[in-house]
Each structure stands twice: as C-alpha cells, then as structure tokens.
C-alpha cells in the first residue's frame, strides 16, 4: 500500500497516509483541523553503498526544479 503525503489547505499541516491506490484521488481531511487537504509530491533521496563502503547517490529522479519543472522544494 503506497504512502501518500498531504498538506492541509487551512492550517498548512503536513501529514502522511497509507492508502490503497484505488483511493488515491479521493479527498482527505486534515487530522488537526479537519479541513480539506491536497496531495503533494513526495521528495526523497536514495543512496547505495559501494564496494569500498562509500555512500553514493542513486541516479535518476531528482528535483524537477533542476530541469525547469516545478516541485515542492521551494527553490
């Protein structure tokens, strides 16, 4: 089951919910003030450990701002 991130439109509280994909487009209420919340893009980083024990970022994905897009990182 995917983990989705949401932000409340009233109090701007961020929260996460585990929901089936079949319910991913259904509305969600804020757990703090019960106002409607909107789903936001999740941003994460992945790292791998090389043979010498050094951590390196895994290629792919990344911030859409770097390619002229828009994302939630507010650059």
Secondary structure as UniProt FT lines:
FT   STRAND          2..8
FT   TURN            9..11
FT   STRAND          14..19
FT   HELIX           21..23
FT   TURN            24..25
FT   STRAND          28..29
FT   TURN            31..33
FT   STRAND          36..40
FT   STRAND          47..49
FT   TURN            51..52
FT   STRAND          55..57
FT   HELIX           64..67
FT   TURN            72..73
//
